[in-house]
Amino acid sequence: LLGGDEAALPAISVLLEALPGAATVVVLVEVSQPDARLELPAHPRSSVTWIDRPPTVAHGDALGQAIREATLAPDTRIWVAGEAAAVQRIRRHLFDDRNLPRSQCTVRGYWKHGRSGDADDT
């Protein structure tokens, strides 16, 4: 399972290219607006679900809901990246609610809501 928001799309693309063709890959991507959907590399056994985040919903909540609803086989490998607070909630779900081993999951906060990129941004 690969999951993320717009910031994770470059990494998701690299992972799709690197994963073996025999691997079944579920991709869940939360976007703030429909034009944020980018073409992802073709993978013979992948399915991509684009999740439109309503403006009134916190970043990552729609992705988190999709991951909570996902059916995961016991040996499913998971990679998720996006807004830091959102992926923290997803991490808690995977480790605490689903009791998945940490070795099976990579969960990374790429950015923080409300924080600019550089100290000298105006």
C-alpha positions in Angstrom: 0.0 0.0 0.0 1.4 3.4 -1.0 -0.4 6.4 0.4 0.2 10.1 0.5 -0.8 13.6 -0.5 0.4 15.9 -3.4 3.9 16.2 -1.7 4.4 12.5 -1.8 3.6 12.1 -5.5 7.3 12.1 -6.7 8.2 9.4 -4.2 5.1 7.4 -5.1 6.2 7.6 -8.7 9.7 6.3 -7.9 8.3 3.5 -5.8 5.9 2.4 -8.6 8.8 2.2 -11.0 10.9 0.2 -8.6 8.4 -2.3 -7.4 8.4 -5.7 -9.1 5.7 -6.2 -11.7 4.4 -9.2 -9.8 3.6 -7.1 -6.7 0.0 -6.0 -6.2 0.1 -2.3 -5.3 -2.8 -0.2 -3.9 -2.1 3.5 -4.2 -4.2 6.0 -2.2 -3.5 9.7 -2.9 -5.3 12.7 -1.2 -5.4 15.8 -3.3 -6.7 19.3 -2.4 -8.0 20.0 -5.9 -8.6 17.8 -8.9 -5.8 19.4 -11.0 -3.3 18.1 -8.5 -3.7 14.6 -10.0 -0.6 13.8 -11.9 0.0 10.9 -14.2 1.7 8.1 -12.3 4.0 5.5 -13.9 2.2 2.5 -15.1 2.5 -0.6 -13.0 0.9 -3.9 -14.2 -0.8 -4.7 -10.9 -1.5 -1.3 -9.4 -4.8 0.4 -8.6 -4.8 4.1 -7.9 -7.5 5.8 -5.9 -7.6 9.6 -5.9 -9.2 11.0 -2.8 -10.5 14.6 -3.1 -10.0 16.4 0.2 -13.0 18.7 0.9 -11.8 22.2 1.9 -13.4 21.9 5.3 -11.5 18.6 6.2 -8.0 18.7 7.8 -5.1 17.7 5.6 -4.7 13.9 5.7 -8.0 13.1 7.3 -9.5 11.7 4.0 -6.3 9.7 3.4 -6.4 8.4 7.0 -10.0 7.3 6.5 -9.2 5.5 3.3 -6.3 3.7 5.1 -8.6 2.8 8.0 -11.1 1.3 5.6 -8.4 -0.6 3.5 -8.3 -4.4 3.7 -4.7 -5.3 4.5 -3.3 -8.8 4.2 -1.1 -9.8 7.2 2.1 -9.4 5.1 1.2 -6.1 3.4 4.0 -3.6 3.3 2.9 0.0 3.8 4.5 3.3 2.8 2.8 6.6 3.7 4.0 10.2 3.5 2.3 13.6 3.9 1.4 16.3 6.4 3.2 15.5 9.7 0.1 15.5 12.1 -1.9 13.5 9.6 0.7 10.8 9.2 1.2 10.7 13.0 -2.5 9.7 13.2 -2.1 7.1 10.5 1.0 5.7 12.2 -1.0 5.4 15.5 -3.7 3.6 13.6 -1.3 1.1 11.9 0.7 0.3 15.0 -1.9 0.6 17.8 -5.2 -0.3 16.2 -4.0 -2.8 13.6 -1.0 -4.0 15.6 1.3 -4.0 12.5 5.0 -4.5 13.1 7.1 -1.3 12.6 9.3 -3.3 10.2 6.3 -3.6 7.8 5.6 0.2 7.7 7.3 3.3 6.6 5.4 6.4 7.6 7.0 9.9 7.1 5.8 13.4 7.7 6.9 15.5 4.7 5.6 18.9 5.8 3.7 20.7 8.6 0.4 22.6 8.0 0.9 26.3 8.7 4.6 26.3 8.4 6.4 28.1 5.5 9.3 26.5 3.6 12.0 29.0 4.6 12.6 31.3 7.5 12.9 34.3 5.2 9.6 33.6 3.3 7.4 36.7 3.2 
